[in-house]
């Protein structure tokens, strides 16, 4: 009984001793936890890229990222929970859907994150487009790389009825790594045919796609959830020394695209926030 009590007490103390935000800084906004390097108040975030605006009070409050088009923040993670071999942080945000010029209503602009520490996640996201006689191509990426998909409303486009967005009125494809700019060029499959069809395109969390049918739901949506990877440092950033990182049970790692961007990780056997001096705690 006494041993069990001591183990529980030790566990609770370890949990309490693992902060996610800097001292005297707000650690949540509504239901969203705000770990450093993100923060709400001045001196609570690493730099302006990681500033969070919290609108509202209590559990109904919503978090926004003013550095990236004031996107609503749905979740922030210090490390990618689903990609064990590559562990930058991830932030899940609501991103607007882009529609063709002949749709009713205003057309949302694309997203440009050049110069920021944020990248569209190639692991979590899919490029999706909805419409007939539709060839949707991602723009803003390397001109030598062409990424897109086509959909039509001809039943011959149905490749697999059990797979969503497989060509009939909706299509999907993977996203290249390292993308910071997203826009769309809508084209026709049949160039000799005039097309007045409204078309849509967007990046979306693939888990969201598993629970939604975009071909039916997209007309009623304005935003969809998207994963952004984030790295705290570039080659020009001031980083902690290796000695200081070892003191906090952490080390510096680099993105899979090379050594241009880096992030901190806790040593094996530790978990928590490596960006804080006491953030990495030993697992029990």
MOCOR-V566391 format. One record per helix or strand of 2 or more residues. SS is the DSSP state (~ for helix, > for strand). FROM is the first residue (numbers start at 1). TO is the last residue. Records with the same first field share a line. If there is no record, write none. Layout:
SS=FROM-TO + FROM-TO
This chain:
~=2-16 + 48-50 + 58-60 + 155-157 + 206-210 + 214-220 + 242-247
>=28-29 + 32-33 + 53-55 + 62-65 + 71-77 + 89-96 + 98-99 + 111-112 + 118-120 + 125-130 + 134-139 + 148-152 + 170-173 + 181-187 + 200-205 + 223-230 + 233-234 + 250-254 + 261-266 + 270-272 + 280-282
